[in-house]
Structures are given as structure tokens and as C-alpha cells.
Amino acid sequence: MKNLNLYNDIVMKKEKISLIGLGYVGMPISVAFAKKVDVIGFDLNDEKIETYKKGLDPTKEVGDEAIKETTVFFTSNEEDLKKAKFHIVAVPTPIKEDKTPDLTPVISASKLLGRNLIEGSIVVYESTVYPGVTEDICIPILEEVSGLKCGIDFKVGYSPERINPGDKLHRLETIVKVVSGMDEESLDVIAKIYELVVDAGVHRAKSIKVAEAAKVIENAQRDINIAFMNELAIIFNKLEIDTQSILEAAGTKWNFLNFQPGLVGGHCIGVDPYYLTYKADQVGYRSQIILSGRRINDDMGKYIVENTIKQLIQSDILIKQAKIGIFGFTFKENCPDTRNTRVIDIVHELNGYGIEPLVFDPVADQEEAMEEYSFELTPIDHMNNLDAIIVAVNHDEFKTYSLSKWDGFYKNDKKKVMIDVKGILNREDMDCSFSYWRL
């Protein structure tokens, strides 16, 4: 395979880069590369492509102005991929109902790319997978569909995405990029191409499997640490000690890790650990710590609702007649993405008590919420006469609300139940008219 000059050809704009999958990960990557080289941005979703062509950024990751100014060629025509020789696959890798990996998107993307793969290409997967997926599943698909031979006609690498949706500080450009290739030649080309846009530099992993494993353990580690905080919150709640005050005190030690209790959703932290434990099962090891952490985090919605119900009872509010407002529905703060949000667990748990909560979110993608959950979000002017409020997501907007503003959402004749999941309110500010609880 002759791709030693591919890097130079891309820099000289004789060849193009393609991004397959233009979501919260793929779109920012395509926009970043387009500042330096020619980029084809591909997605199967025609509506999404038309939105980008109009200069709109529904993800809020780079902003409308950046989309208007970018030179990315947005397309939903797969044959346009034949015009590129360096392909980056950034499709989601979710889990199934039984918590096992759902590789359908990455398999479908591999088949689609295989139909349009030309000789001399390099394919880099960014989707989070367990060690072995790229070489054992993706490469055989590319070979079978394209009729080309990996290592001779094309080469493959893996570079796990590290973009943090909604985070304006830790971006593609500022986070060290782990890269890997099937051999030294492909690794060198892949590293040099990513160095075009990643100011923080790249780390050349020893192998594709090493890079795949590095990604899943990053999020498994965060998941376990958050699970520890959630378990502490449960313990301290029983001891009637404020968890936030304890963490504030403990955090004065230089090596205490700054994690907070809360709901764990999204496409990474709440999903990636299951990819690792699935592979561990295949080689005969049943995970203990990782799965224990997952169980704790998966049950937090139920735990929050149980404590909400207790607060309602203590405030002499009839459960089935309670009007509850949930503030925040996205999987994390300041990000419109509602997919795999664990706030839906709170909604479902309340439904089990015969309560249909109102849910307001100033940031959430409302169409996505309806599509994913058949769930309609509530306008802010309908969030009134509430018996209880659950602040589920710490959006910046909610942090600006004064206590009097929160007070205005309630009925006036009963004690006001406030469930502050992320601890954005000051406990000392709550007067006797509030029944306040937080993790």
C-alpha cells in the first residue's frame, strides 16, 4: 500500500478527509479539520445535513456562526465518500436493553464505508468499543464489502474520541489525542493528521487494542468514582449528615478526588463500562467493582424519588395529588442532548406512584426528547402551583435563579418540597417554608 504521501496530499488539498457520523463528536471534528484541509461531512440523517447546510448547530458544540463559516461539504450521499482517502468513523455505540454492546451503528457504518472505499485509504474509528472490535469485526467487514485487502489496499487505525459535550474548556484542540495504527506507517500518517488540529498533541498508543482499552477504562474509572460518591450520599443521608458539607471538608486535602454524587447518563460514562465487562465475560472474568458501581448509579433515580415521596409525606401532601415539577432533562448540564438521560428514571419512578410530573428544560432538544421518549417538555410558564420541585440538572440558567424565583413556582398554602439533586442551592438560605433535601 502506498500511502506514505497521503498526509502531504491532504495538507496540499489533493486528497480529502471524511467524517462519518455528524453528531456531538463527529461534527466538531469535521469543523476543526476544515480549517486546515478539505473535509466531507457525511451523515445518513438528511434532516441533520439540511440543518448544517442552513448554518445551524443543534448540538451547540461549535455554534451557528462556526457552521455558517465552515468549508465542510455536508452530504447524505454515501458515494461522496469515494472522494476521500482518510476516513474517520464517529458513530454512536450504545447498549441494548440487556446492557450488552450494540454494535449495529459501527457495523452499518463499516458496511457503508466498505461500499465506497478506494485503494490507498486509511480508516480511523473513533467510536467507543471494547478491545478487539476494530480488528476482529470492522476490518473483516471493510474487506468483504470493498473487495480490498487490509494492509495491502487500505489500512486501519483507532483514535478514541475525548470530546466532552457542553464543555467549552476541554475541546478537541485542548485534549491530548490517543492515536493508534495497524503498523508504523499508518500510525505515523494518523498521528500527523490529528496533529493538524490537536494543539495539545497526540499520544501514540502501542496498538489498536491498547487505544480501545484506554477509552473504556477512562469512563469506567469516572463511573466508579461517582458511584462511590452516590454510595456515600446514601450512607450520610441515613446518618442525617449533609454530604456536600462533608465533601467540602474532605476536599481541602490535596489528593482528595473531586467527584460529586448524582445521576449518571449520556453515551459514555453510563455505557462504556458495560463494553468492558462484556469483553471480560467473554474471557471468563465476571467484573465485581465495575458492575457494582453500575448498579449503584443505575438505581439513583429510584433513590431520589423514594426520598421525594418521604418529603411529601412529611409535608402532609397527598402523593397521588402531588404536582411535581422537574427542572432539567438533559443527560448533563448546558448540553441539549437528552439521549440516555437518567432523568427519565425519575419520571418513570414517579409514574409508578401515579404522578405525572411536569418537566422543564431551557437547553434540551425538545424534538429529540419527543422522538426518544414520546415525552413532551413543559413550557416555563406552566411550571406553577407546584407541591415539589426536583432540580435534576445543574444548568447555568438554574444557578441564576434566586430563592424568591424558585418560591414563585410553588403553591402558597403548603410546605414546599425542594429536591436539589446537584446541590446548586445553599442549604442555609432555605427558610422554614421549605422541606429541603439533596444528595
TORKOL-4160 file (C-alpha; in steps of 0.2 Angstrom, whole numbers, padded with zeros to 4 digits, m for minus):
439
<pt num="1" X="0000" Y="0000" Z="0000"/>
<pt num="2" X="0007" Y="0017" Z="m0005"/>
<pt num="3" X="0000" Y="0030" Z="0007"/>
<pt num="4" X="0017" Y="0037" Z="0013"/>
<pt num="5" X="0012" Y="0053" Z="0004"/>
<pt num="6" X="m0006" Y="0054" Z="0010"/>
<pt num="7" X="m0003" Y="0066" Z="0024"/>
<pt num="8" X="0006" Y="0078" Z="0011"/>
<pt num="9" X="m0008" Y="0076" Z="m0001"/>
<pt num="10" X="m0021" Y="0080" Z="0012"/>
<pt num="11" X="m0012" Y="0095" Z="0018"/>
<pt num="12" X="m0010" Y="0101" Z="0000"/>
<pt num="13" X="m0028" Y="0098" Z="m0003"/>
<pt num="14" X="m0025" Y="0085" Z="m0016"/>
<pt num="15" X="m0035" Y="0072" Z="m0005"/>
<pt num="16" X="m0049" Y="0074" Z="0007"/>
<pt num="17" X="m0054" Y="0068" Z="0024"/>
<pt num="18" X="m0071" Y="0062" Z="0028"/>
<pt num="19" X="m0081" Y="0061" Z="0044"/>
<pt num="20" X="m0094" Y="0048" Z="0045"/>
<pt num="21" X="m0107" Y="0052" Z="0058"/>
<pt num="22" X="m0110" Y="0071" Z="0062"/>
<pt num="23" X="m0116" Y="0071" Z="0080"/>
<pt num="24" X="m0109" Y="0079" Z="0095"/>
<pt num="25" X="m0092" Y="0071" Z="0091"/>
<pt num="26" X="m0091" Y="0070" Z="0073"/>
<pt num="27" X="m0097" Y="0087" Z="0069"/>
<pt num="28" X="m0084" Y="0097" Z="0079"/>
<pt num="29" X="m0070" Y="0086" Z="0072"/>
<pt num="30" X="m0076" Y="0090" Z="0054"/>
<pt num="31" X="m0077" Y="0109" Z="0058"/>
<pt num="32" X="m0059" Y="0108" Z="0066"/>
<pt num="33" X="m0051" Y="0099" Z="0051"/>
<pt num="34" X="m0060" Y="0110" Z="0039"/>
<pt num="35" X="m0050" Y="0125" Z="0045"/>
<pt num="36" X="m0034" Y="0116" Z="0038"/>
<pt num="37" X="m0039" Y="0104" Z="0025"/>
<pt num="38" X="m0054" Y="0098" Z="0013"/>
<pt num="39" X="m0067" Y="0089" Z="0023"/>
<pt num="40" X="m0083" Y="0079" Z="0018"/>
<pt num="41" X="m0095" Y="0078" Z="0032"/>
<pt num="42" X="m0107" Y="0063" Z="0030"/>
<pt num="43" X="m0122" Y="0058" Z="0039"/>
<pt num="44" X="m0137" Y="0047" Z="0035"/>
<pt num="45" X="m0149" Y="0059" Z="0043"/>
<pt num="46" X="m0155" Y="0070" Z="0028"/>
<pt num="47" X="m0163" Y="0082" Z="0040"/>
<pt num="48" X="m0147" Y="0084" Z="0050"/>
<pt num="49" X="m0137" Y="0088" Z="0035"/>
<pt num="50" X="m0150" Y="0101" Z="0029"/>
<pt num="51" X="m0149" Y="0109" Z="0046"/>
<pt num="52" X="m0130" Y="0111" Z="0045"/>
<pt num="53" X="m0131" Y="0117" Z="0027"/>
<pt num="54" X="m0143" Y="0131" Z="0034"/>
<pt num="55" X="m0129" Y="0136" Z="0046"/>
<pt num="56" X="m0137" Y="0130" Z="0062"/>
<pt num="57" X="m0129" Y="0120" Z="0075"/>
<pt num="58" X="m0142" Y="0110" Z="0085"/>
<pt num="59" X="m0128" Y="0102" Z="0096"/>
<pt num="60" X="m0122" Y="0119" Z="0102"/>
<pt num="61" X="m0105" Y="0112" Z="0102"/>
<pt num="62" X="m0097" Y="0125" Z="0090"/>
<pt num="63" X="m0111" Y="0137" Z="0087"/>
<pt num="64" X="m0121" Y="0143" Z="0072"/>
<pt num="65" X="m0108" Y="0155" Z="0066"/>
<pt num="66" X="m0094" Y="0142" Z="0065"/>
<pt num="67" X="m0106" Y="0131" Z="0055"/>
<pt num="68" X="m0110" Y="0146" Z="0043"/>
<pt num="69" X="m0092" Y="0149" Z="0040"/>
<pt num="70" X="m0085" Y="0131" Z="0039"/>
<pt num="71" X="m0080" Y="0124" Z="0022"/>
<pt num="72" X="m0086" Y="0106" Z="0027"/>
<pt num="73" X="m0095" Y="0098" Z="0012"/>
<pt num="74" X="m0111" Y="0091" Z="0021"/>
<pt num="75" X="m0119" Y="0077" Z="0012"/>
<pt num="76" X="m0130" Y="0062" Z="0015"/>
<pt num="77" X="m0125" Y="0054" Z="m0002"/>
<pt num="78" X="m0113" Y="0040" Z="0003"/>
<pt num="79" X="m0105" Y="0040" Z="m0014"/>
<pt num="80" X="m0097" Y="0056" Z="m0010"/>
<pt num="81" X="m0086" Y="0046" Z="0002"/>
<pt num="82" X="m0076" Y="0040" Z="m0013"/>
<pt num="83" X="m0069" Y="0057" Z="m0015"/>
<pt num="84" X="m0059" Y="0055" Z="0002"/>
<pt num="85" X="m0045" Y="0044" Z="0006"/>
<pt num="86" X="m0044" Y="0047" Z="0025"/>
<pt num="87" X="m0060" Y="0042" Z="0034"/>
<pt num="88" X="m0065" Y="0045" Z="0052"/>
<pt num="89" X="m0079" Y="0035" Z="0059"/>
<pt num="90" X="m0088" Y="0043" Z="0073"/>
<pt num="91" X="m0105" Y="0034" Z="0075"/>
<pt num="92" X="m0113" Y="0030" Z="0092"/>
<pt num="93" X="m0110" Y="0014" Z="0101"/>
<pt num="94" X="m0125" Y="0011" Z="0113"/>
<pt num="95" X="m0130" Y="m0003" Z="0123"/>
<pt num="96" X="m0145" Y="m0015" Z="0122"/>
<pt num="97" X="m0159" Y="m0017" Z="0134"/>
<pt num="98" X="m0149" Y="m0032" Z="0142"/>
<pt num="99" X="m0134" Y="m0020" Z="0145"/>
<pt num="100" X="m0123" Y="m0028" Z="0131"/>
<pt num="101" X="m0115" Y="m0019" Z="0117"/>
<pt num="102" X="m0125" Y="m0013" Z="0102"/>
<pt num="103" X="m0113" Y="m0013" Z="0088"/>
<pt num="104" X="m0126" Y="m0010" Z="0075"/>
<pt num="105" X="m0121" Y="0008" Z="0071"/>
<pt num="106" X="m0102" Y="0004" Z="0069"/>
<pt num="107" X="m0106" Y="m0012" Z="0059"/>
<pt num="108" X="m0118" Y="m0002" Z="0047"/>
<pt num="109" X="m0105" Y="0012" Z="0045"/>
<pt num="110" X="m0092" Y="m0001" Z="0041"/>
<pt num="111" X="m0103" Y="m0008" Z="0028"/>
<pt num="112" X="m0107" Y="0009" Z="0021"/>
<pt num="113" X="m0089" Y="0014" Z="0020"/>
<pt num="114" X="m0084" Y="m0003" Z="0013"/>
<pt num="115" X="m0095" Y="0001" Z="m0002"/>
<pt num="116" X="m0086" Y="0017" Z="m0005"/>
<pt num="117" X="m0068" Y="0013" Z="0000"/>
<pt num="118" X="m0055" Y="0016" Z="m0013"/>
<pt num="119" X="m0037" Y="0009" Z="m0014"/>
<pt num="120" X="m0024" Y="0019" Z="m0004"/>
<pt num="121" X="m0036" Y="0024" Z="0010"/>
<pt num="122" X="m0034" Y="0025" Z="0029"/>
<pt num="123" X="m0049" Y="0022" Z="0040"/>
<pt num="124" X="m0049" Y="0028" Z="0058"/>
<pt num="125" X="m0063" Y="0023" Z="0071"/>
<pt num="126" X="m0067" Y="0035" Z="0085"/>
<pt num="127" X="m0082" Y="0025" Z="0091"/>
<pt num="128" X="m0080" Y="0018" Z="0109"/>
<pt num="129" X="m0079" Y="m0001" Z="0108"/>
<pt num="130" X="m0071" Y="m0015" Z="0118"/>
<pt num="131" X="m0053" Y="m0021" Z="0114"/>
<pt num="132" X="m0054" Y="m0031" Z="0098"/>
<pt num="133" X="m0069" Y="m0023" Z="0089"/>
<pt num="134" X="m0059" Y="m0013" Z="0076"/>
<pt num="135" X="m0048" Y="m0028" Z="0071"/>
<pt num="136" X="m0060" Y="m0043" Z="0073"/>
<pt num="137" X="m0076" Y="m0035" Z="0067"/>
<pt num="138" X="m0073" Y="m0019" Z="0057"/>
<pt num="139" X="m0059" Y="m0024" Z="0047"/>
<pt num="140" X="m0067" Y="m0040" Z="0040"/>
<pt num="141" X="m0082" Y="m0031" Z="0035"/>
<pt num="142" X="m0072" Y="m0017" Z="0026"/>
<pt num="143" X="m0063" Y="m0031" Z="0017"/>
<pt num="144" X="m0078" Y="m0041" Z="0012"/>
<pt num="145" X="m0089" Y="m0027" Z="0006"/>
<pt num="146" X="m0075" Y="m0017" Z="m0003"/>
<pt num="147" X="m0066" Y="m0032" Z="m0010"/>
<pt num="148" X="m0050" Y="m0024" Z="m0005"/>
<pt num="149" X="m0036" Y="m0032" Z="0007"/>
<pt num="150" X="m0032" Y="m0023" Z="0023"/>
<pt num="151" X="m0014" Y="m0020" Z="0025"/>
<pt num="152" X="m0011" Y="m0020" Z="0006"/>
<pt num="153" X="m0025" Y="m0009" Z="m0002"/>
<pt num="154" X="m0030" Y="0001" Z="0014"/>
<pt num="155" X="m0025" Y="0002" Z="0032"/>
<pt num="156" X="m0035" Y="0005" Z="0048"/>
<pt num="157" X="m0032" Y="0014" Z="0065"/>
<pt num="158" X="m0041" Y="0019" Z="0081"/>
<pt num="159" X="m0042" Y="0035" Z="0090"/>
<pt num="160" X="m0054" Y="0036" Z="0104"/>
<pt num="161" X="m0065" Y="0052" Z="0105"/>
<pt num="162" X="m0062" Y="0063" Z="0120"/>
<pt num="163" X="m0074" Y="0077" Z="0117"/>
<pt num="164" X="m0084" Y="0082" Z="0132"/>
<pt num="165" X="m0101" Y="0088" Z="0126"/>
<pt num="166" X="m0106" Y="0105" Z="0133"/>
<pt num="167" X="m0088" Y="0108" Z="0140"/>
<pt num="168" X="m0081" Y="0124" Z="0132"/>
<pt num="169" X="m0064" Y="0122" Z="0140"/>
<pt num="170" X="m0059" Y="0104" Z="0136"/>
<pt num="171" X="m0061" Y="0103" Z="0117"/>
<pt num="172" X="m0054" Y="0093" Z="0103"/>
<pt num="173" X="m0040" Y="0105" Z="0102"/>
<pt num="174" X="m0035" Y="0105" Z="0120"/>
<pt num="175" X="m0036" Y="0087" Z="0125"/>
<pt num="176" X="m0021" Y="0075" Z="0121"/>
<pt num="177" X="m0027" Y="0063" Z="0107"/>
<pt num="178" X="m0023" Y="0045" Z="0109"/>
<pt num="179" X="m0020" Y="0038" Z="0091"/>
<pt num="180" X="m0015" Y="0020" Z="0085"/>
<pt num="181" X="m0012" Y="0011" Z="0069"/>
<pt num="182" X="m0011" Y="m0006" Z="0062"/>
<pt num="183" X="0008" Y="m0003" Z="0059"/>
<pt num="184" X="0021" Y="0010" Z="0060"/>
<pt num="185" X="0017" Y="0018" Z="0043"/>
<pt num="186" X="m0002" Y="0020" Z="0047"/>
<pt num="187" X="0002" Y="0026" Z="0064"/>
<pt num="188" X="0013" Y="0039" Z="0058"/>
<pt num="189" X="0001" Y="0046" Z="0045"/>
<pt num="190" X="m0014" Y="0046" Z="0058"/>
<pt num="191" X="m0003" Y="0055" Z="0071"/>
<pt num="192" X="0002" Y="0068" Z="0059"/>
<pt num="193" X="m0015" Y="0071" Z="0053"/>
<pt num="194" X="m0023" Y="0073" Z="0070"/>
<pt num="195" X="m0008" Y="0084" Z="0075"/>
<pt num="196" X="m0015" Y="0097" Z="0062"/>
<pt num="197" X="m0030" Y="0101" Z="0074"/>
<pt num="198" X="m0025" Y="0095" Z="0091"/>
<pt num="199" X="m0014" Y="0108" Z="0099"/>
<pt num="200" X="m0012" Y="0098" Z="0115"/>
<pt num="201" X="m0003" Y="0084" Z="0104"/>
<pt num="202" X="m0005" Y="0066" Z="0102"/>
<pt num="203" X="m0001" Y="0050" Z="0111"/>
<pt num="204" X="0004" Y="0036" Z="0100"/>
<pt num="205" X="m0003" Y="0020" Z="0108"/>
<pt num="206" X="0006" Y="0004" Z="0106"/>
<pt num="207" X="m0008" Y="m0005" Z="0097"/>
<pt num="208" X="m0026" Y="m0003" Z="0092"/>
<pt num="209" X="m0032" Y="m0014" Z="0106"/>
<pt num="210" X="m0022" Y="m0003" Z="0119"/>
<pt num="211" X="m0031" Y="0013" Z="0112"/>
<pt num="212" X="m0048" Y="0004" Z="0113"/>
<pt num="213" X="m0045" Y="m0002" Z="0131"/>
<pt num="214" X="m0039" Y="0016" Z="0136"/>
<pt num="215" X="m0055" Y="0023" Z="0131"/>
<pt num="216" X="m0066" Y="0012" Z="0140"/>
<pt num="217" X="m0056" Y="0012" Z="0156"/>
<pt num="218" X="m0057" Y="0031" Z="0156"/>
<pt num="219" X="m0075" Y="0032" Z="0158"/>
<pt num="220" X="m0076" Y="0016" Z="0169"/>
<pt num="221" X="m0065" Y="0025" Z="0181"/>
<pt num="222" X="m0076" Y="0040" Z="0182"/>
<pt num="223" X="m0091" Y="0029" Z="0184"/>
<pt num="224" X="m0084" Y="0020" Z="0199"/>
<pt num="225" X="m0079" Y="0036" Z="0207"/>
<pt num="226" X="m0096" Y="0044" Z="0205"/>
<pt num="227" X="m0104" Y="0028" Z="0211"/>
<pt num="228" X="m0093" Y="0029" Z="0227"/>
<pt num="229" X="m0100" Y="0047" Z="0230"/>
<pt num="230" X="m0118" Y="0041" Z="0227"/>
<pt num="231" X="m0115" Y="0027" Z="0240"/>
<pt num="232" X="m0108" Y="0040" Z="0252"/>
<pt num="233" X="m0123" Y="0051" Z="0249"/>
<pt num="234" X="m0134" Y="0036" Z="0254"/>
<pt num="235" X="m0124" Y="0032" Z="0269"/>
<pt num="236" X="m0124" Y="0050" Z="0275"/>
<pt num="237" X="m0142" Y="0053" Z="0272"/>
<pt num="238" X="m0146" Y="0039" Z="0284"/>
<pt num="239" X="m0134" Y="0047" Z="0296"/>
<pt num="240" X="m0143" Y="0063" Z="0294"/>
<pt num="241" X="m0126" Y="0072" Z="0289"/>
<pt num="242" X="m0125" Y="0084" Z="0274"/>
<pt num="243" X="m0115" Y="0075" Z="0260"/>
<pt num="244" X="m0110" Y="0092" Z="0252"/>
<pt num="245" X="m0103" Y="0098" Z="0268"/>
<pt num="246" X="m0093" Y="0083" Z="0270"/>
<pt num="247" X="m0086" Y="0083" Z="0253"/>
<pt num="248" X="m0081" Y="0102" Z="0255"/>
<pt num="249" X="m0072" Y="0097" Z="0271"/>
<pt num="250" X="m0063" Y="0082" Z="0263"/>
<pt num="251" X="m0059" Y="0092" Z="0248"/>
<pt num="252" X="m0047" Y="0103" Z="0257"/>
<pt num="253" X="m0034" Y="0088" Z="0256"/>
<pt num="254" X="m0023" Y="0090" Z="0241"/>
<pt num="255" X="m0026" Y="0072" Z="0235"/>
<pt num="256" X="m0044" Y="0070" Z="0238"/>
<pt num="257" X="m0053" Y="0067" Z="0221"/>
<pt num="258" X="m0066" Y="0080" Z="0217"/>
<pt num="259" X="m0081" Y="0070" Z="0212"/>
<pt num="260" X="m0100" Y="0073" Z="0216"/>
<pt num="261" X="m0115" Y="0062" Z="0218"/>
<pt num="262" X="m0129" Y="0062" Z="0205"/>
<pt num="263" X="m0137" Y="0054" Z="0190"/>
<pt num="264" X="m0125" Y="0046" Z="0178"/>
<pt num="265" X="m0131" Y="0046" Z="0160"/>
<pt num="266" X="m0125" Y="0050" Z="0142"/>
<pt num="267" X="m0117" Y="0040" Z="0129"/>
<pt num="268" X="m0100" Y="0037" Z="0138"/>
<pt num="269" X="m0100" Y="0035" Z="0157"/>
<pt num="270" X="m0116" Y="0026" Z="0159"/>
<pt num="271" X="m0112" Y="0015" Z="0144"/>
<pt num="272" X="m0094" Y="0012" Z="0141"/>
<pt num="273" X="m0091" Y="0001" Z="0157"/>
<pt num="274" X="m0103" Y="m0012" Z="0150"/>
<pt num="275" X="m0092" Y="m0014" Z="0135"/>
<pt num="276" X="m0078" Y="m0018" Z="0146"/>
<pt num="277" X="m0087" Y="m0030" Z="0157"/>
<pt num="278" X="m0095" Y="m0038" Z="0141"/>
<pt num="279" X="m0077" Y="m0042" Z="0135"/>
<pt num="280" X="m0072" Y="m0048" Z="0152"/>
<pt num="281" X="m0086" Y="m0060" Z="0152"/>
<pt num="282" X="m0080" Y="m0067" Z="0136"/>
<pt num="283" X="m0063" Y="m0071" Z="0143"/>
<pt num="284" X="m0071" Y="m0079" Z="0158"/>
<pt num="285" X="m0070" Y="m0065" Z="0171"/>
<pt num="286" X="m0085" Y="m0058" Z="0180"/>
<pt num="287" X="m0082" Y="m0040" Z="0185"/>
<pt num="288" X="m0085" Y="m0035" Z="0203"/>
<pt num="289" X="m0081" Y="m0017" Z="0206"/>
<pt num="290" X="m0086" Y="m0010" Z="0189"/>
<pt num="291" X="m0103" Y="m0019" Z="0189"/>
<pt num="292" X="m0106" Y="m0014" Z="0207"/>
<pt num="293" X="m0103" Y="0004" Z="0203"/>
<pt num="294" X="m0115" Y="0002" Z="0188"/>
<pt num="295" X="m0129" Y="m0005" Z="0199"/>
<pt num="296" X="m0127" Y="0010" Z="0212"/>
<pt num="297" X="m0128" Y="0023" Z="0198"/>
<pt num="298" X="m0142" Y="0015" Z="0189"/>
<pt num="299" X="m0153" Y="0015" Z="0205"/>
<pt num="300" X="m0150" Y="0033" Z="0209"/>
<pt num="301" X="m0166" Y="0039" Z="0200"/>
<pt num="302" X="m0176" Y="0027" Z="0211"/>
<pt num="303" X="m0167" Y="0033" Z="0226"/>
<pt num="304" X="m0171" Y="0051" Z="0223"/>
<pt num="305" X="m0189" Y="0048" Z="0220"/>
<pt num="306" X="m0190" Y="0037" Z="0236"/>
<pt num="307" X="m0184" Y="0052" Z="0246"/>
<pt num="308" X="m0195" Y="0064" Z="0237"/>
<pt num="309" X="m0210" Y="0054" Z="0242"/>
<pt num="310" X="m0204" Y="0054" Z="0260"/>
<pt num="311" X="m0203" Y="0073" Z="0260"/>
<pt num="312" X="m0220" Y="0074" Z="0253"/>
<pt num="313" X="m0227" Y="0063" Z="0266"/>
<pt num="314" X="m0218" Y="0073" Z="0280"/>
<pt num="315" X="m0225" Y="0089" Z="0272"/>
<pt num="316" X="m0243" Y="0081" Z="0273"/>
<pt num="317" X="m0245" Y="0082" Z="0254"/>
<pt num="318" X="m0256" Y="0068" Z="0246"/>
<pt num="319" X="m0245" Y="0058" Z="0235"/>
<pt num="320" X="m0257" Y="0055" Z="0220"/>
<pt num="321" X="m0262" Y="0073" Z="0220"/>
<pt num="322" X="m0245" Y="0080" Z="0221"/>
<pt num="323" X="m0240" Y="0092" Z="0207"/>
<pt num="324" X="m0221" Y="0089" Z="0204"/>
<pt num="325" X="m0210" Y="0099" Z="0193"/>
<pt num="326" X="m0193" Y="0093" Z="0187"/>
<pt num="327" X="m0181" Y="0106" Z="0181"/>
<pt num="328" X="m0168" Y="0099" Z="0169"/>
<pt num="329" X="m0170" Y="0084" Z="0157"/>
<pt num="330" X="m0153" Y="0083" Z="0148"/>
<pt num="331" X="m0140" Y="0070" Z="0152"/>
<pt num="332" X="m0129" Y="0084" Z="0158"/>
<pt num="333" X="m0128" Y="0102" Z="0161"/>
<pt num="334" X="m0128" Y="0115" Z="0147"/>
<pt num="335" X="m0130" Y="0102" Z="0134"/>
<pt num="336" X="m0145" Y="0099" Z="0123"/>
<pt num="337" X="m0143" Y="0081" Z="0122"/>
<pt num="338" X="m0157" Y="0070" Z="0130"/>
<pt num="339" X="m0152" Y="0053" Z="0124"/>
<pt num="340" X="m0148" Y="0041" Z="0138"/>
<pt num="341" X="m0153" Y="0054" Z="0151"/>
<pt num="342" X="m0156" Y="0046" Z="0168"/>
<pt num="343" X="m0169" Y="0060" Z="0172"/>
<pt num="344" X="m0181" Y="0049" Z="0163"/>
<pt num="345" X="m0179" Y="0036" Z="0178"/>
<pt num="346" X="m0186" Y="0049" Z="0189"/>
<pt num="347" X="m0201" Y="0052" Z="0178"/>
<pt num="348" X="m0204" Y="0033" Z="0177"/>
<pt num="349" X="m0202" Y="0031" Z="0196"/>
<pt num="350" X="m0215" Y="0045" Z="0199"/>
<pt num="351" X="m0227" Y="0037" Z="0186"/>
<pt num="352" X="m0226" Y="0022" Z="0197"/>
<pt num="353" X="m0234" Y="0032" Z="0211"/>
<pt num="354" X="m0247" Y="0039" Z="0200"/>
<pt num="355" X="m0239" Y="0055" Z="0197"/>
<pt num="356" X="m0236" Y="0063" Z="0180"/>
<pt num="357" X="m0223" Y="0076" Z="0183"/>
<pt num="358" X="m0220" Y="0092" Z="0173"/>
<pt num="359" X="m0203" Y="0093" Z="0165"/>
<pt num="360" X="m0195" Y="0110" Z="0160"/>
<pt num="361" X="m0178" Y="0111" Z="0152"/>
<pt num="362" X="m0172" Y="0128" Z="0144"/>
<pt num="363" X="m0157" Y="0119" Z="0135"/>
<pt num="364" X="m0165" Y="0102" Z="0129"/>
<pt num="365" X="m0168" Y="0097" Z="0111"/>
<pt num="366" X="m0187" Y="0096" Z="0113"/>
<pt num="367" X="m0189" Y="0086" Z="0096"/>
<pt num="368" X="m0176" Y="0074" Z="0101"/>
<pt num="369" X="m0185" Y="0071" Z="0118"/>
<pt num="370" X="m0201" Y="0068" Z="0110"/>
<pt num="371" X="m0193" Y="0056" Z="0097"/>
<pt num="372" X="m0183" Y="0046" Z="0111"/>
<pt num="373" X="m0196" Y="0046" Z="0125"/>
<pt num="374" X="m0213" Y="0051" Z="0117"/>
<pt num="375" X="m0211" Y="0064" Z="0130"/>
<pt num="376" X="m0216" Y="0082" Z="0129"/>
<pt num="377" X="m0207" Y="0095" Z="0139"/>
<pt num="378" X="m0217" Y="0109" Z="0148"/>
<pt num="379" X="m0215" Y="0127" Z="0145"/>
<pt num="380" X="m0208" Y="0138" Z="0159"/>
<pt num="381" X="m0225" Y="0147" Z="0161"/>
<pt num="382" X="m0234" Y="0131" Z="0165"/>
<pt num="383" X="m0222" Y="0127" Z="0180"/>
<pt num="384" X="m0233" Y="0134" Z="0193"/>
<pt num="385" X="m0243" Y="0129" Z="0208"/>
<pt num="386" X="m0231" Y="0115" Z="0212"/>
<pt num="387" X="m0230" Y="0105" Z="0228"/>
<pt num="388" X="m0212" Y="0099" Z="0225"/>
<pt num="389" X="m0198" Y="0104" Z="0213"/>
<pt num="390" X="m0184" Y="0092" Z="0208"/>
<pt num="391" X="m0169" Y="0101" Z="0202"/>
<pt num="392" X="m0161" Y="0087" Z="0192"/>
<pt num="393" X="m0148" Y="0095" Z="0181"/>
<pt num="394" X="m0137" Y="0110" Z="0186"/>
<pt num="395" X="m0139" Y="0121" Z="0170"/>
<pt num="396" X="m0131" Y="0138" Z="0172"/>
<pt num="397" X="m0148" Y="0146" Z="0170"/>
<pt num="398" X="m0155" Y="0137" Z="0186"/>
<pt num="399" X="m0140" Y="0143" Z="0195"/>
<pt num="400" X="m0145" Y="0161" Z="0192"/>
<pt num="401" X="m0162" Y="0158" Z="0200"/>
<pt num="402" X="m0165" Y="0167" Z="0216"/>
<pt num="403" X="m0174" Y="0159" Z="0231"/>
<pt num="404" X="m0189" Y="0170" Z="0228"/>
<pt num="405" X="m0189" Y="0164" Z="0209"/>
<pt num="406" X="m0190" Y="0146" Z="0215"/>
<pt num="407" X="m0203" Y="0151" Z="0228"/>
<pt num="408" X="m0214" Y="0158" Z="0214"/>
<pt num="409" X="m0216" Y="0141" Z="0206"/>
<pt num="410" X="m0225" Y="0133" Z="0221"/>
<pt num="411" X="m0242" Y="0134" Z="0229"/>
<pt num="412" X="m0243" Y="0145" Z="0244"/>
<pt num="413" X="m0253" Y="0135" Z="0256"/>
<pt num="414" X="m0242" Y="0121" Z="0260"/>
<pt num="415" X="m0224" Y="0117" Z="0264"/>
<pt num="416" X="m0213" Y="0117" Z="0248"/>
<pt num="417" X="m0203" Y="0102" Z="0245"/>
<pt num="418" X="m0186" Y="0105" Z="0236"/>
<pt num="419" X="m0176" Y="0091" Z="0230"/>
<pt num="420" X="m0159" Y="0098" Z="0225"/>
<pt num="421" X="m0150" Y="0083" Z="0216"/>
<pt num="422" X="m0134" Y="0093" Z="0212"/>
<pt num="423" X="m0134" Y="0104" Z="0227"/>
<pt num="424" X="m0135" Y="0120" Z="0217"/>
<pt num="425" X="m0144" Y="0129" Z="0231"/>
<pt num="426" X="m0137" Y="0135" Z="0248"/>
<pt num="427" X="m0145" Y="0125" Z="0262"/>
<pt num="428" X="m0143" Y="0139" Z="0274"/>
<pt num="429" X="m0154" Y="0150" Z="0263"/>
<pt num="430" X="m0169" Y="0139" Z="0264"/>
<pt num="431" X="m0181" Y="0145" Z="0277"/>
<pt num="432" X="m0194" Y="0135" Z="0287"/>
<pt num="433" X="m0207" Y="0136" Z="0272"/>
<pt num="434" X="m0196" Y="0123" Z="0263"/>
<pt num="435" X="m0193" Y="0105" Z="0265"/>
<pt num="436" X="m0176" Y="0104" Z="0258"/>
<pt num="437" X="m0166" Y="0088" Z="0253"/>
<pt num="438" X="m0151" Y="0085" Z="0242"/>
<pt num="439" X="m0139" Y="0071" Z="0238"/>
